[in-house]
């Protein structure tokens, strides 16, 4: 089969095809399936990826980039409290909108680990440090644990029917606790 991507965008086309396949189910696709979906030969992916894990690693990296962008947009709020709640909401919404990608990002299906550098986690950590500077590390862990746990429970349908505002209410409760603890720690 002749390749469609002679313009140098084969790598991006393969990642896009893998993302589309992930959106249709929650089983990570094979290299052959991705090649077929991208309209290229079965051997074409090997020009950019050593194996399926390398391709899935690139897909997960793309997911982490997208998650960071959504959290950054949410962080642009009028005040610290609103920004932190919006970040949590963005995290949960991303997971619900892209369940297979979200699972892939945090699974052993990809090579490498959670990306280092400026990530969704570091955006969260900076905002938490504004609210709870004396306990920033543990407060960040609590915030991430809450949003990741909520996302996972919602994806796995481990939580029954929730009121429409349940996620925001849980996030507000966490931020309230950070703010109360912050005022007593400094006062």
Secondary structure, DSSP 4 states (H G I P E B T S, - for coil): ---S-TTS-HHHHHHHHHHHHHHH-SSPPPHHHHHHHHTS-TTGGGGT-SSHHHHHHHHHHHHHHHHHHHHHHHH-SSSHHHHHHHHHHHHHHHHHHSHHHHHHHTSTTSSS-SPPSS-HHHHHHHHHHHH-GGGHHHHHHHHHHHHHHHHHHHHTT-S----TTHHHHHHHHHHHHHHHHHHHHH-
